[in-house]
């Protein structure tokens, strides 16, 4: 199988990139393996036949061959248009025969080291979030580079948030994690701006504003799910009294079966709790 027929083009590309070493590996190798990989990148002993050399041993592996059904396997652009397999896994060096290690994106390499390889192409598009490696969520040999089940992928770390889908009220019955979160954003949107992308009617400014609404929606709501209606952190009047304890009402209203506790509780009167534009709406009653 000839991946790149014009060997001269491959040779020229190798010459142009021979001194490239992923920055994180070059700056501070933390293990003997990383140091060995740094040395391999510096020596730049790439195979003259590119992927054809790799496939002499690896062509029977379905997981390896699957890359040719992805954008990373496009021979007109991306890694396969240049250094091919070695663009990501490093120079072949003495790997063939002597089995010198290659970069495999496993746990034996630091997160920073693995990400430095991806960032050599993708640095202009996104920055890995927190301390996760790109390869923790993505496998470029998959038919689809993006994970096929993003909800399950997120749940592998965020199990508490994922369990909220089984609660009485939840966002996870019709939304996925990616509808609110972008794991590649270095500076994500504020909580309120994220909520307003769907709940624009709650966005101010209003003549009379309720501070929890303008400051942080999660003061009252759990966006993933809650055992209470409307994703509330707790039921009214307890939720309201966490800030407004005994404010204008008897202190035992939560023990009484009356208008303070039945139906919508506090919202029986204070129905415009997200803000009011009425001239007399300072108590959010109209």
Secondary structure, DSSP 8 states (H G I E B T S, - for coil): --S-S-HHHHHHHHHHHTT---HHHHH---SHHHHHHHHHHHHT---TTTHHHHHHHHTT-HHHHGGGGSGGG-TTSSGGGTTTHHHHH---TTHHHH-------STTS-HHHHHHHHHHHHTTT----TT--HHHH--TTSSSSS-S-HHHHHHTT-HHHHGGGGSSEESTTT--HHHH--TT-SS---HHHHHHTT-GGG----SB--HHHHH-GGGTB-SSEESSGGGBSS-TTHHHHTTSTTSSS-TTGGGS-STTTSTTGGGGT---TT-B-STT-TTS--
